[in-house]
Amino acid sequence: MAKTVYIAGLGLIGASMALGIKRDHPDYEILGYNRSQASRDIALKEGMIDRATDDFASFAPLADIIILSLPIKQTVAFIKELANLDLKEGVIISDAGSTKSAIVDAAEQYLAGKPVRFVGAHPMAGSHKTGAASADVNLFENAYYIFTPSSLTGQDTLEEMKDLLSGLHARFIEIDAKEHDRVTSQISHFPHILASSLMEQTVVYAQEHEMARRFAAGGFRDMTRIAESEPGMWTSILLSNRETILDRIADFKERLDEVGQAISKGDEERIWNFFNQAREQRQAMEIHKRGGVDSSYDLYVDVPDEEDVILRILELLRGTSLVNIHINEENREDIHGILQISFKNAQDLERAEHLITENTDYTVVIK
């Protein structure tokens, strides 16, 4: 039976979700809300949605499923608004927020006693690109799509959502909302604080030591890449997960102090163990066995400085989906290869390694 799906927020996530839903459910009607006309026009023109509005309340009563792909504050405000609208009985309401406790708490407060169902959700996928114009039907492929059930969620709710989103080709998982926020504070939110702090420190330091800018190599680039993330989104995330993130900051300060003490005392064994344990723990961690936030699979090729060498590599990879290509040419310190190619899944990575190894004598490293 065809359903009507209402997606509020036609940015990268919402628009890509619409494409994924249409892939497996072409008969479903998809309605879209967006404040800006540009994204509405793009979504309509590209066939991502069937109808669009800038009046959120107008389409809500028509929907069998409502997905709020909006900033956290606006998501909470729209949940409150939905509680006062004449919605279809049994409608499923979900979201796509990066933190879950505040949103699930709002749903349980405002929607309690209403004939609706609610399940929190967080699709752990993204891109440096934004807006409906950047929508990608494969954005969620192999990425975790996390559900955080509430008191308004039943097993049938989850099954209906998984069926709706089957075309995303994501990996569905369920977790408690508060535990979700604890986990993501450590592996997503706090790293963004570190990256931005390192950038701030380096810029100030470079005012007196100008060569710091020029010598910034692979390690610095990798650690600060996420400092380019959208500031409004991250402000919202930190303020909606305040207590847990403050705990992570305090914990990290203690760890830095411990390393500082070891350096101050010249404790060679302690310093060696510090680096060795980190190396072993990272090697054991399933970083490349999951599709999570900003996950990618990187291959490094140590190529000579010859004309057309990069074109030759890319020709070998014709038909393979690439996420990004980077030439590490400014500083060879702390890099695994001059040409860095990122893939979205392990299959493409392994195929590329085989093709390059079989057809060239270049050194290939997978990290």
Contacts in CASP RR format, 6 or more apart in sequence:
PFRMAT RR
TARGET T0000
AUTHOR 0000-0000-0000
METHOD contacts of the structure
MODEL  1
MAKTVYIAGLGLIGASMALGIKRDHPDYEILGYNRSQASRDIALKEGMID
RATDDFASFAPLADIIILSLPIKQTVAFIKELANLDLKEGVIISDAGSTK
SAIVDAAEQYLAGKPVRFVGAHPMAGSHKTGAASADVNLFENAYYIFTPS
SLTGQDTLEEMKDLLSGLHARFIEIDAKEHDRVTSQISHFPHILASSLME
QTVVYAQEHEMARRFAAGGFRDMTRIAESEPGMWTSILLSNRETILDRIA
DFKERLDEVGQAISKGDEERIWNFFNQAREQRQAMEIHKRGGVDSSYDLY
VDVPDEEDVILRILELLRGTSLVNIHINEENREDIHGILQISFKNAQDLE
RAEHLITENTDYTVVIK
2 25 0 8 1.000
2 27 0 8 1.000
2 28 0 8 1.000
2 29 0 8 1.000
3 25 0 8 1.000
3 28 0 8 1.000
3 29 0 8 1.000
3 64 0 8 1.000
3 65 0 8 1.000
3 164 0 8 1.000
4 28 0 8 1.000
4 29 0 8 1.000
4 30 0 8 1.000
4 31 0 8 1.000
4 62 0 8 1.000
4 63 0 8 1.000
4 64 0 8 1.000
4 65 0 8 1.000
5 18 0 8 1.000
5 21 0 8 1.000
5 28 0 8 1.000
5 29 0 8 1.000
5 30 0 8 1.000
5 31 0 8 1.000
5 63 0 8 1.000
5 64 0 8 1.000
5 65 0 8 1.000
5 66 0 8 1.000
5 67 0 8 1.000
5 164 0 8 1.000
6 30 0 8 1.000
6 31 0 8 1.000
6 32 0 8 1.000
6 33 0 8 1.000
6 59 0 8 1.000
6 60 0 8 1.000
6 62 0 8 1.000
6 63 0 8 1.000
6 65 0 8 1.000
6 66 0 8 1.000
6 67 0 8 1.000
7 14 0 8 1.000
7 17 0 8 1.000
7 18 0 8 1.000
7 30 0 8 1.000
7 31 0 8 1.000
7 32 0 8 1.000
7 33 0 8 1.000
7 49 0 8 1.000
7 67 0 8 1.000
7 69 0 8 1.000
8 32 0 8 1.000
8 33 0 8 1.000
8 34 0 8 1.000
8 56 0 8 1.000
8 66 0 8 1.000
8 67 0 8 1.000
8 68 0 8 1.000
8 69 0 8 1.000
8 70 0 8 1.000
8 78 0 8 1.000
9 32 0 8 1.000
9 33 0 8 1.000
9 34 0 8 1.000
9 39 0 8 1.000
9 68 0 8 1.000
9 69 0 8 1.000
9 70 0 8 1.000
10 18 0 8 1.000
10 32 0 8 1.000
10 33 0 8 1.000
10 34 0 8 1.000
10 39 0 8 1.000
10 40 0 8 1.000
10 42 0 8 1.000
10 43 0 8 1.000
10 48 0 8 1.000
10 49 0 8 1.000
10 52 0 8 1.000
10 69 0 8 1.000
10 131 0 8 1.000
10 132 0 8 1.000
11 34 0 8 1.000
11 39 0 8 1.000
11 69 0 8 1.000
11 130 0 8 1.000
11 131 0 8 1.000
11 132 0 8 1.000
11 135 0 8 1.000
12 126 0 8 1.000
12 127 0 8 1.000
12 129 0 8 1.000
12 130 0 8 1.000
12 131 0 8 1.000
12 132 0 8 1.000
12 134 0 8 1.000
12 135 0 8 1.000
12 136 0 8 1.000
12 139 0 8 1.000
13 69 0 8 1.000
13 96 0 8 1.000
13 123 0 8 1.000
13 125 0 8 1.000
13 126 0 8 1.000
13 139 0 8 1.000
14 67 0 8 1.000
14 69 0 8 1.000
14 96 0 8 1.000
14 135 0 8 1.000
15 39 0 8 1.000
15 42 0 8 1.000
15 43 0 8 1.000
15 48 0 8 1.000
15 131 0 8 1.000
15 132 0 8 1.000
15 134 0 8 1.000
15 135 0 8 1.000
16 125 0 8 1.000
16 135 0 8 1.000
16 136 0 8 1.000
16 137 0 8 1.000
16 139 0 8 1.000
16 140 0 8 1.000
17 67 0 8 1.000
17 69 0 8 1.000
17 96 0 8 1.000
17 123 0 8 1.000
17 140 0 8 1.000
17 165 0 8 1.000
17 168 0 8 1.000
18 30 0 8 1.000
18 32 0 8 1.000
18 43 0 8 1.000
18 48 0 8 1.000
18 49 0 8 1.000
18 135 0 8 1.000
19 48 0 8 1.000
19 135 0 8 1.000
19 136 0 8 1.000
19 137 0 8 1.000
20 137 0 8 1.000
20 140 0 8 1.000
20 165 0 8 1.000
20 167 0 8 1.000
20 168 0 8 1.000
21 28 0 8 1.000
21 30 0 8 1.000
21 164 0 8 1.000
21 165 0 8 1.000
21 167 0 8 1.000
21 168 0 8 1.000
22 28 0 8 1.000
22 30 0 8 1.000
22 47 0 8 1.000
22 48 0 8 1.000
23 137 0 8 1.000
23 167 0 8 1.000
24 166 0 8 1.000
24 167 0 8 1.000
25 164 0 8 1.000
25 167 0 8 1.000
28 164 0 8 1.000
29 50 0 8 1.000
29 51 0 8 1.000
30 48 0 8 1.000
30 49 0 8 1.000
30 50 0 8 1.000
31 49 0 8 1.000
31 50 0 8 1.000
31 51 0 8 1.000
31 52 0 8 1.000
31 53 0 8 1.000
31 59 0 8 1.000
31 62 0 8 1.000
31 63 0 8 1.000
32 40 0 8 1.000
32 43 0 8 1.000
32 49 0 8 1.000
32 51 0 8 1.000
32 52 0 8 1.000
32 53 0 8 1.000
32 59 0 8 1.000
33 52 0 8 1.000
33 53 0 8 1.000
33 54 0 8 1.000
33 55 0 8 1.000
33 56 0 8 1.000
33 59 0 8 1.000
34 40 0 8 1.000
34 43 0 8 1.000
34 52 0 8 1.000
34 54 0 8 1.000
34 132 0 8 1.000
35 54 0 8 1.000
37 54 0 8 1.000
38 132 0 8 1.000
39 131 0 8 1.000
39 132 0 8 1.000
39 133 0 8 1.000
40 52 0 8 1.000
40 53 0 8 1.000
40 54 0 8 1.000
42 48 0 8 1.000
42 131 0 8 1.000
42 132 0 8 1.000
42 133 0 8 1.000
43 49 0 8 1.000
43 52 0 8 1.000
43 132 0 8 1.000
43 135 0 8 1.000
44 51 0 8 1.000
44 52 0 8 1.000
46 132 0 8 1.000
46 135 0 8 1.000
48 132 0 8 1.000
48 135 0 8 1.000
51 59 0 8 1.000
53 59 0 8 1.000
56 78 0 8 1.000
56 81 0 8 1.000
57 81 0 8 1.000
57 85 0 8 1.000
60 66 0 8 1.000
60 82 0 8 1.000
60 85 0 8 1.000
60 87 0 8 1.000
61 85 0 8 1.000
61 86 0 8 1.000
61 87 0 8 1.000
61 88 0 8 1.000
62 88 0 8 1.000
63 87 0 8 1.000
63 88 0 8 1.000
63 91 0 8 1.000
64 88 0 8 1.000
64 91 0 8 1.000
64 92 0 8 1.000
65 91 0 8 1.000
65 92 0 8 1.000
65 93 0 8 1.000
65 94 0 8 1.000
65 160 0 8 1.000
65 161 0 8 1.000
65 164 0 8 1.000
66 82 0 8 1.000
66 87 0 8 1.000
66 91 0 8 1.000
66 92 0 8 1.000
66 93 0 8 1.000
66 94 0 8 1.000
67 94 0 8 1.000
67 95 0 8 1.000
67 96 0 8 1.000
67 121 0 8 1.000
68 74 0 8 1.000
68 75 0 8 1.000
68 78 0 8 1.000
68 79 0 8 1.000
68 93 0 8 1.000
68 94 0 8 1.000
68 95 0 8 1.000
68 96 0 8 1.000
69 95 0 8 1.000
69 96 0 8 1.000
69 97 0 8 1.000
70 78 0 8 1.000
70 95 0 8 1.000
70 96 0 8 1.000
70 97 0 8 1.000
71 232 0 8 1.000
71 233 0 8 1.000
71 236 0 8 1.000
72 97 0 8 1.000
72 98 0 8 1.000
72 99 0 8 1.000
72 102 0 8 1.000
72 103 0 8 1.000
72 236 0 8 1.000
72 237 0 8 1.000
72 240 0 8 1.000
73 236 0 8 1.000
75 95 0 8 1.000
75 97 0 8 1.000
75 103 0 8 1.000
75 106 0 8 1.000
76 102 0 8 1.000
76 103 0 8 1.000
76 106 0 8 1.000
79 93 0 8 1.000
79 95 0 8 1.000
79 103 0 8 1.000
79 106 0 8 1.000
79 107 0 8 1.000
79 110 0 8 1.000
79 111 0 8 1.000
79 118 0 8 1.000
80 106 0 8 1.000
80 110 0 8 1.000
82 93 0 8 1.000
82 110 0 8 1.000
82 111 0 8 1.000
82 116 0 8 1.000
83 110 0 8 1.000
83 111 0 8 1.000
83 114 0 8 1.000
87 114 0 8 1.000
87 115 0 8 1.000
87 116 0 8 1.000
89 115 0 8 1.000
90 115 0 8 1.000
90 116 0 8 1.000
90 117 0 8 1.000
91 116 0 8 1.000
91 117 0 8 1.000
92 116 0 8 1.000
92 117 0 8 1.000
92 118 0 8 1.000
92 119 0 8 1.000
92 157 0 8 1.000
92 160 0 8 1.000
92 161 0 8 1.000
93 107 0 8 1.000
93 111 0 8 1.000
93 116 0 8 1.000
93 117 0 8 1.000
93 118 0 8 1.000
94 118 0 8 1.000
94 119 0 8 1.000
94 120 0 8 1.000
94 121 0 8 1.000
94 161 0 8 1.000
95 103 0 8 1.000
95 120 0 8 1.000
95 121 0 8 1.000
96 121 0 8 1.000
96 122 0 8 1.000
96 123 0 8 1.000
97 103 0 8 1.000
97 121 0 8 1.000
97 122 0 8 1.000
98 122 0 8 1.000
98 184 0 8 1.000
98 188 0 8 1.000
98 233 0 8 1.000
98 237 0 8 1.000
99 180 0 8 1.000
99 181 0 8 1.000
99 184 0 8 1.000
99 237 0 8 1.000
99 240 0 8 1.000
99 241 0 8 1.000
100 120 0 8 1.000
100 122 0 8 1.000
100 148 0 8 1.000
100 177 0 8 1.000
100 178 0 8 1.000
100 180 0 8 1.000
100 181 0 8 1.000
101 177 0 8 1.000
101 178 0 8 1.000
101 180 0 8 1.000
101 181 0 8 1.000
101 240 0 8 1.000
101 241 0 8 1.000
102 240 0 8 1.000
103 120 0 8 1.000
103 177 0 8 1.000
104 118 0 8 1.000
104 120 0 8 1.000
104 148 0 8 1.000
104 150 0 8 1.000
104 177 0 8 1.000
105 177 0 8 1.000
107 118 0 8 1.000
107 120 0 8 1.000
107 150 0 8 1.000
107 152 0 8 1.000
108 118 0 8 1.000
108 150 0 8 1.000
108 151 0 8 1.000
108 152 0 8 1.000
111 118 0 8 1.000
111 152 0 8 1.000
112 151 0 8 1.000
112 152 0 8 1.000
116 152 0 8 1.000
117 152 0 8 1.000
117 153 0 8 1.000
117 154 0 8 1.000
117 157 0 8 1.000
118 150 0 8 1.000
118 152 0 8 1.000
118 153 0 8 1.000
119 147 0 8 1.000
119 148 0 8 1.000
119 149 0 8 1.000
119 150 0 8 1.000
119 152 0 8 1.000
119 153 0 8 1.000
119 154 0 8 1.000
119 157 0 8 1.000
119 158 0 8 1.000
119 161 0 8 1.000
120 147 0 8 1.000
120 148 0 8 1.000
120 149 0 8 1.000
120 150 0 8 1.000
120 153 0 8 1.000
120 177 0 8 1.000
121 145 0 8 1.000
121 146 0 8 1.000
121 147 0 8 1.000
121 148 0 8 1.000
121 161 0 8 1.000
122 145 0 8 1.000
122 146 0 8 1.000
122 148 0 8 1.000
122 180 0 8 1.000
122 184 0 8 1.000
123 140 0 8 1.000
123 143 0 8 1.000
123 144 0 8 1.000
123 145 0 8 1.000
123 146 0 8 1.000
123 168 0 8 1.000
123 170 0 8 1.000
124 143 0 8 1.000
124 144 0 8 1.000
124 145 0 8 1.000
124 146 0 8 1.000
124 291 0 8 1.000
124 292 0 8 1.000
124 293 0 8 1.000
124 295 0 8 1.000
125 139 0 8 1.000
125 140 0 8 1.000
125 143 0 8 1.000
125 170 0 8 1.000
125 292 0 8 1.000
125 293 0 8 1.000
126 139 0 8 1.000
126 293 0 8 1.000
126 294 0 8 1.000
127 134 0 8 1.000
127 136 0 8 1.000
127 139 0 8 1.000
128 228 0 8 1.000
130 230 0 8 1.000
138 169 0 8 1.000
138 321 0 8 1.000
138 344 0 8 1.000
139 168 0 8 1.000
140 168 0 8 1.000
140 169 0 8 1.000
140 170 0 8 1.000
141 168 0 8 1.000
141 169 0 8 1.000
141 170 0 8 1.000
141 344 0 8 1.000
141 345 0 8 1.000
142 169 0 8 1.000
142 170 0 8 1.000
142 171 0 8 1.000
142 291 0 8 1.000
142 344 0 8 1.000
142 345 0 8 1.000
143 170 0 8 1.000
143 171 0 8 1.000
143 291 0 8 1.000
143 292 0 8 1.000
143 295 0 8 1.000
144 170 0 8 1.000
144 171 0 8 1.000
144 173 0 8 1.000
144 290 0 8 1.000
144 291 0 8 1.000
144 292 0 8 1.000
145 165 0 8 1.000
145 168 0 8 1.000
145 170 0 8 1.000
145 171 0 8 1.000
145 172 0 8 1.000
145 173 0 8 1.000
146 173 0 8 1.000
146 174 0 8 1.000
146 175 0 8 1.000
146 180 0 8 1.000
147 153 0 8 1.000
147 158 0 8 1.000
147 161 0 8 1.000
147 172 0 8 1.000
147 173 0 8 1.000
147 174 0 8 1.000
147 175 0 8 1.000
148 174 0 8 1.000
148 175 0 8 1.000
148 176 0 8 1.000
148 177 0 8 1.000
148 180 0 8 1.000
149 157 0 8 1.000
149 158 0 8 1.000
149 174 0 8 1.000
150 177 0 8 1.000
158 174 0 8 1.000
162 172 0 8 1.000
165 172 0 8 1.000
171 291 0 8 1.000
175 183 0 8 1.000
181 241 0 8 1.000
181 244 0 8 1.000
182 244 0 8 1.000
184 241 0 8 1.000
184 293 0 8 1.000
185 241 0 8 1.000
185 244 0 8 1.000
185 245 0 8 1.000
185 247 0 8 1.000
185 248 0 8 1.000
186 248 0 8 1.000
187 293 0 8 1.000
188 293 0 8 1.000
189 234 0 8 1.000
189 237 0 8 1.000
189 238 0 8 1.000
189 241 0 8 1.000
189 245 0 8 1.000
189 248 0 8 1.000
190 245 0 8 1.000
190 248 0 8 1.000
190 249 0 8 1.000
190 252 0 8 1.000
191 226 0 8 1.000
192 226 0 8 1.000
192 227 0 8 1.000
192 229 0 8 1.000
192 234 0 8 1.000
193 238 0 8 1.000
193 245 0 8 1.000
193 249 0 8 1.000
194 223 0 8 1.000
194 252 0 8 1.000
195 223 0 8 1.000
195 224 0 8 1.000
195 225 0 8 1.000
195 226 0 8 1.000
195 227 0 8 1.000
196 227 0 8 1.000
198 220 0 8 1.000
198 223 0 8 1.000
198 224 0 8 1.000
198 227 0 8 1.000
199 224 0 8 1.000
199 227 0 8 1.000
202 212 0 8 1.000
202 213 0 8 1.000
202 216 0 8 1.000
202 220 0 8 1.000
202 224 0 8 1.000
205 212 0 8 1.000
206 212 0 8 1.000
206 213 0 8 1.000
214 330 0 8 1.000
214 331 0 8 1.000
215 331 0 8 1.000
215 333 0 8 1.000
216 331 0 8 1.000
217 330 0 8 1.000
217 331 0 8 1.000
217 332 0 8 1.000
217 333 0 8 1.000
217 334 0 8 1.000
217 335 0 8 1.000
218 328 0 8 1.000
218 331 0 8 1.000
218 333 0 8 1.000
218 334 0 8 1.000
218 335 0 8 1.000
219 334 0 8 1.000
219 335 0 8 1.000
226 294 0 8 1.000
238 245 0 8 1.000
259 271 0 8 1.000
259 274 0 8 1.000
261 267 0 8 1.000
262 270 0 8 1.000
262 271 0 8 1.000
262 274 0 8 1.000
263 271 0 8 1.000
288 295 0 8 1.000
288 297 0 8 1.000
288 346 0 8 1.000
289 346 0 8 1.000
296 323 0 8 1.000
296 324 0 8 1.000
296 342 0 8 1.000
296 343 0 8 1.000
296 344 0 8 1.000
297 342 0 8 1.000
297 343 0 8 1.000
297 344 0 8 1.000
297 345 0 8 1.000
297 346 0 8 1.000
297 348 0 8 1.000
297 349 0 8 1.000
297 366 0 8 1.000
298 340 0 8 1.000
298 341 0 8 1.000
298 342 0 8 1.000
298 343 0 8 1.000
298 349 0 8 1.000
298 366 0 8 1.000
298 367 0 8 1.000
299 340 0 8 1.000
299 341 0 8 1.000
299 342 0 8 1.000
299 343 0 8 1.000
299 349 0 8 1.000
299 352 0 8 1.000
299 353 0 8 1.000
299 356 0 8 1.000
299 364 0 8 1.000
299 365 0 8 1.000
299 366 0 8 1.000
300 335 0 8 1.000
300 336 0 8 1.000
300 337 0 8 1.000
300 338 0 8 1.000
300 339 0 8 1.000
300 340 0 8 1.000
300 341 0 8 1.000
300 364 0 8 1.000
300 365 0 8 1.000
300 366 0 8 1.000
300 367 0 8 1.000
301 313 0 8 1.000
301 337 0 8 1.000
301 338 0 8 1.000
301 339 0 8 1.000
301 341 0 8 1.000
301 356 0 8 1.000
301 362 0 8 1.000
301 363 0 8 1.000
301 364 0 8 1.000
301 365 0 8 1.000
302 336 0 8 1.000
302 337 0 8 1.000
302 338 0 8 1.000
302 339 0 8 1.000
302 362 0 8 1.000
302 363 0 8 1.000
302 364 0 8 1.000
302 365 0 8 1.000
303 309 0 8 1.000
303 310 0 8 1.000
303 313 0 8 1.000
303 337 0 8 1.000
303 338 0 8 1.000
303 339 0 8 1.000
303 362 0 8 1.000
304 362 0 8 1.000
310 325 0 8 1.000
310 327 0 8 1.000
310 339 0 8 1.000
312 360 0 8 1.000
313 339 0 8 1.000
313 341 0 8 1.000
313 356 0 8 1.000
313 360 0 8 1.000
314 325 0 8 1.000
316 352 0 8 1.000
316 355 0 8 1.000
316 356 0 8 1.000
316 359 0 8 1.000
316 360 0 8 1.000
317 341 0 8 1.000
317 352 0 8 1.000
317 355 0 8 1.000
317 356 0 8 1.000
320 343 0 8 1.000
320 348 0 8 1.000
320 351 0 8 1.000
320 352 0 8 1.000
320 355 0 8 1.000
321 343 0 8 1.000
321 344 0 8 1.000
321 348 0 8 1.000
322 341 0 8 1.000
322 342 0 8 1.000
322 343 0 8 1.000
322 348 0 8 1.000
323 342 0 8 1.000
323 343 0 8 1.000
323 344 0 8 1.000
324 340 0 8 1.000
324 341 0 8 1.000
324 342 0 8 1.000
325 339 0 8 1.000
325 340 0 8 1.000
325 341 0 8 1.000
325 342 0 8 1.000
326 339 0 8 1.000
326 340 0 8 1.000
326 341 0 8 1.000
326 342 0 8 1.000
327 338 0 8 1.000
327 339 0 8 1.000
327 340 0 8 1.000
328 335 0 8 1.000
328 337 0 8 1.000
328 338 0 8 1.000
328 339 0 8 1.000
328 340 0 8 1.000
329 338 0 8 1.000
332 338 0 8 1.000
336 365 0 8 1.000
336 367 0 8 1.000
337 363 0 8 1.000
337 365 0 8 1.000
341 352 0 8 1.000
343 349 0 8 1.000
343 352 0 8 1.000
349 366 0 8 1.000
353 364 0 8 1.000
353 366 0 8 1.000
356 362 0 8 1.000
356 364 0 8 1.000
357 364 0 8 1.000
END
